[in-house]
Amino acid sequence: MQKRPLKDKYYLSVAREIAKRSTCLRVRSGAVIVKDNAIIATGYCGAPRKTKDCFERNECLRDRLNIPHGYRYELCRSVHSEQNAIVNAARLGTNVSEGDMFLYGEGKERNRIDFFPCFICKKMIINAGLNRIICSTSDGEYKVFNVQDWVRNWQERDIIDDKHQYGVD
């Protein structure tokens, strides 16, 4: 009898496929929002609609300026996959509250990385009302975050104390 993948692994594999559409030269990432066991929105890392992406420009501005991962996002041409998934749901009038988000990420060399949301995305995720964030890790597994734990932690400590940060070089 053929074994079916666990749901978390299944949705992460969908996020991996979505990541292939990324137009960021640094990171290839995909996001899937699931609610009531149905995919309700997806997003990948890429330039805003109808603008030139890094592939078309053949450069990453942040690389050219020697900006390390995790810093100066305002200078990046791309919108993160998490943000795009939330925006895509909003464009369709889809409520993501109480849903789960699955994130997959790869580095420049297409190697698996610990792919955790940046602080900007974490704030959007909290405000969107998502429940769980399931992130791919470099070992081929995944880590699950409860969004309410982020809220509690940030109430007790400062946001900069968060130990699972994207962009740690």
Secondary structure, DSSP 8 states (H G I E B T S, - for coil): ------HHHHHHHHHHHHHTT---SS-EEEEEEEETTEEEEEEESB--TTS--HHHHTS-HHHHTT--TTS-GGG-S-B-HHHHHHHHHHHTT---TT-EEEEEEE-TTS-B------HHHHHHHHHHT--EEEEE-TTS-EEEEEHHHHHHHHHHS-GGG-SS-TT--
